[in-house]
Amino acid sequence: MINFKTYSQASGKNALRLAKIAETISVKRNVLVAVAPQIADIFQIANNVKIPLFAQHIDAIKAGRNTGYILPENVKAAGAKGALVNHSEHQLSEDEIKNTVECARNVELLSLVCVDAPKKAAQVARFKPDMIAIEPPELIGTGISVSKAKPEVITLGLQSVKEVDPEIIFLCGAGISGGEDAALSIKLGVKGLLLASGFVKAKNPSQVLEEIVNAVV
């Protein structure tokens, strides 16, 4: 999963360019690669690539008087297959996480809930999201990977989630920017990775993603 955030390198036409790079490598290496662009870019990307798209956020609302909020049904209609929930840059209360996961499920959107610690992962697992990604916020965007700096966060988080619901797909993120980081993460037991600046801001994003994918297949 590649989070485009609101980087200029991943906005508008740049977002489509990066999505096409992700699609090319996904097909070439037969590895599932998904991207989470800005809301305004979902429709144009969905009409030009076939890899899964996730919204960066949705709100647990129903159609009506909710100016400025993000309606899950609208995100799905634009072409998204799922949504990030509770990213460290857009945190929610526990009740809001629960309601958002339920709302996503009701409109048949996949949910990927981000957490910062193993204890939070266990709490969130009770809501039965499709995926949980653990990301220590102090490592996000630093180029220092969680798999090297805090491997125990991954192993403890994975264990805590599996004890609640072994069907939840467990990912990790924060600082992953190369093949070595990716390989270490997979060895620790995760089923996928959450990337952002290491790919989006790279001078050669195609090379970076190919290196990461090659390290995990």
C-alpha positions as CSV (number, residue, x, y, z in Angstrom):
1,M,0.0,0.0,0.0
2,I,1.4,3.3,-1.1
3,N,0.1,6.4,0.6
4,F,0.4,9.5,-1.6
5,K,-0.4,11.9,1.2
6,T,-0.6,15.4,-0.1
7,Y,2.9,15.6,-1.6
8,S,3.1,17.7,-4.7
9,Q,5.0,14.8,-6.3
10,A,1.7,12.8,-6.0
11,S,-0.9,15.3,-6.8
12,G,-3.0,15.6,-10.0
13,K,-1.1,14.4,-13.1
14,N,1.8,13.3,-10.8
15,A,-0.6,11.1,-8.9
16,L,-1.6,9.3,-12.1
17,R,2.0,8.9,-13.2
18,L,2.9,7.3,-9.9
19,A,-0.1,5.0,-10.0
20,K,0.9,3.8,-13.5
21,I,4.4,3.1,-12.2
22,A,2.8,1.0,-9.4
23,E,0.6,-0.8,-11.8
24,T,3.4,-1.7,-14.1
25,I,5.5,-3.2,-11.3
26,S,2.5,-4.9,-9.8
27,V,1.8,-6.7,-13.1
28,K,5.4,-7.4,-13.9
29,R,6.2,-9.0,-10.6
30,N,2.7,-10.4,-9.9
31,V,2.5,-8.6,-6.5
32,L,-0.5,-6.8,-5.2
33,V,0.3,-3.1,-5.1
34,A,-2.4,-0.6,-4.0
35,V,-2.3,3.2,-3.8
36,A,-4.0,5.8,-1.6
37,P,-4.2,9.1,-3.5
38,Q,-5.9,12.3,-2.5
39,I,-9.7,12.2,-2.7
40,A,-9.8,14.5,-5.7
41,D,-7.5,12.2,-7.7
42,I,-9.3,8.9,-7.2
43,F,-11.7,9.2,-10.1
44,Q,-9.0,10.0,-12.7
45,I,-6.7,7.3,-11.5
46,A,-9.5,4.7,-11.3
47,N,-10.3,5.3,-14.9
48,N,-6.7,4.7,-16.0
49,V,-5.3,1.9,-13.9
50,K,-6.6,-1.4,-12.6
51,I,-4.7,-1.7,-9.3
52,P,-6.8,-1.1,-6.1
53,L,-7.3,2.4,-4.9
54,F,-7.9,3.4,-1.3
55,A,-9.1,6.7,0.0
56,Q,-6.8,8.3,2.6
57,H,-9.8,8.9,4.9
58,I,-13.6,8.5,5.1
59,D,-16.1,9.7,7.6
60,A,-18.7,7.6,9.4
61,I,-21.6,9.5,8.0
62,K,-24.7,9.0,5.9
63,A,-25.8,11.1,2.9
64,G,-27.2,14.4,4.0
65,R,-26.1,17.6,5.6
66,N,-22.4,17.0,6.3
67,T,-20.5,19.7,4.4
68,G,-16.8,19.1,4.2
69,Y,-17.0,15.4,5.3
70,I,-16.1,12.4,3.1
71,L,-19.0,10.2,2.3
72,P,-18.0,6.5,2.0
73,E,-20.5,5.8,-0.8
74,N,-19.1,8.6,-2.8
75,V,-15.5,7.3,-2.5
76,K,-16.6,3.9,-3.7
77,A,-18.5,5.4,-6.6
78,A,-15.4,7.3,-7.6
79,G,-13.5,4.0,-7.9
80,A,-12.0,3.3,-4.5
81,K,-11.9,-0.3,-3.2
82,G,-11.1,0.7,0.4
83,A,-10.0,3.4,2.8
84,L,-7.3,4.2,5.3
85,V,-8.6,4.8,8.8
86,N,-6.9,6.5,11.7
87,H,-3.6,7.4,10.0
88,S,-1.3,9.1,12.5
89,E,-1.8,12.3,10.5
90,H,-5.6,12.0,10.8
91,Q,-6.3,10.3,14.1
92,L,-9.7,9.2,15.4
93,S,-11.2,8.3,18.7
94,E,-11.8,4.6,19.4
95,D,-15.5,5.0,18.8
96,E,-14.8,6.8,15.6
97,I,-12.6,4.0,14.4
98,K,-15.2,1.5,15.2
99,N,-18.0,3.4,13.5
100,T,-15.8,4.1,10.4
101,V,-14.8,0.4,10.0
102,E,-18.5,-0.5,10.3
103,C,-19.5,2.2,7.8
104,A,-16.9,0.9,5.3
105,R,-18.1,-2.6,5.7
106,N,-21.7,-1.6,5.1
107,V,-20.8,0.0,1.7
108,E,-18.4,-2.9,0.8
109,L,-15.2,-0.9,1.2
110,L,-12.1,-2.5,2.7
111,S,-10.7,-0.9,5.8
112,L,-7.0,-0.5,6.7
113,V,-6.7,0.8,10.2
114,C,-3.4,2.4,11.2
115,V,-2.2,2.1,14.8
116,D,0.9,3.3,16.6
117,A,1.5,0.6,19.1
118,P,0.7,-3.1,19.8
119,K,-1.8,-2.3,22.5
120,K,-3.8,-0.1,20.1
121,A,-3.6,-2.9,17.5
122,A,-5.3,-5.3,19.9
123,Q,-8.0,-2.8,20.7
124,V,-8.7,-2.1,17.0
125,A,-8.7,-5.8,16.1
126,R,-11.9,-6.1,18.1
127,F,-13.7,-4.1,15.4
128,K,-12.7,-6.6,12.7
129,P,-11.2,-4.4,10.0
130,D,-9.8,-6.1,7.0
131,M,-6.2,-4.9,7.7
132,I,-4.2,-3.3,10.4
133,A,-0.9,-1.4,9.8
134,I,1.4,-0.6,12.7
135,E,3.5,2.6,12.3
136,P,5.4,4.2,15.1
137,P,4.7,7.9,14.3
138,E,8.2,9.1,15.3
139,L,9.7,7.1,12.5
140,I,7.3,8.1,9.7
141,G,9.1,10.0,7.0
142,T,12.5,9.7,8.6
143,G,14.0,7.0,6.4
144,I,14.7,5.0,9.5
145,S,12.6,1.8,9.2
146,V,10.5,0.3,11.9
147,S,11.9,-3.1,11.0
148,K,15.4,-2.0,11.9
149,A,14.7,0.5,14.7
150,K,11.8,-1.2,16.5
151,P,11.3,-4.7,15.3
152,E,9.6,-5.6,18.6
153,V,6.8,-3.3,17.7
154,I,6.0,-5.4,14.7
155,T,6.3,-8.8,16.4
156,L,4.2,-7.7,19.5
157,G,1.6,-6.0,17.3
158,L,1.3,-9.1,15.1
159,Q,0.9,-11.4,18.1
160,S,-1.7,-9.1,19.7
161,V,-3.8,-9.0,16.6
162,K,-3.6,-12.7,15.9
163,E,-4.8,-13.4,19.4
164,V,-8.0,-11.4,18.7
165,D,-8.6,-12.3,15.0
166,P,-6.1,-14.3,13.0
167,E,-7.9,-13.4,9.8
168,I,-6.9,-9.8,9.9
169,I,-4.1,-8.9,7.5
170,F,-1.2,-7.3,9.3
171,L,1.1,-4.7,7.7
172,C,3.8,-2.4,8.9
173,G,5.1,1.0,7.9
174,A,7.2,4.0,8.9
175,G,10.5,4.7,7.3
176,I,10.5,1.8,4.8
177,S,12.5,3.0,1.8
178,G,14.4,0.0,0.4
179,G,14.6,-3.7,-0.2
180,E,16.5,-4.4,3.0
181,D,13.8,-2.7,5.1
182,A,11.1,-4.6,3.3
183,A,12.8,-8.0,3.6
184,L,13.3,-7.6,7.3
185,S,9.6,-6.6,7.8
186,I,8.4,-9.7,5.9
187,K,10.8,-11.9,8.0
188,L,9.1,-10.6,11.1
189,G,5.8,-12.0,9.9
190,V,3.9,-9.1,8.3
191,K,1.8,-9.8,5.1
192,G,2.4,-6.4,3.5
193,L,3.9,-2.9,3.8
194,L,2.6,0.6,4.0
195,L,4.9,3.0,2.1
196,A,4.8,6.8,1.4
197,S,7.7,9.2,1.1
198,G,10.3,6.6,0.4
199,F,8.5,6.0,-2.9
200,V,6.7,9.2,-3.6
201,K,9.6,11.5,-3.0
202,A,12.3,9.3,-4.6
203,K,14.3,10.5,-7.6
204,N,13.5,7.2,-9.3
205,P,10.3,5.9,-7.7
206,S,10.1,3.0,-10.2
207,Q,13.5,1.8,-9.1
208,V,12.6,2.1,-5.4
209,L,9.4,0.2,-5.7
210,E,10.9,-2.6,-7.9
211,E,13.7,-3.0,-5.3
212,I,11.1,-3.3,-2.5
213,V,8.9,-5.7,-4.4
214,N,11.9,-7.9,-5.4
215,A,12.9,-8.2,-1.8
216,V,9.5,-9.7,-0.7
217,V,8.8,-12.1,-3.6
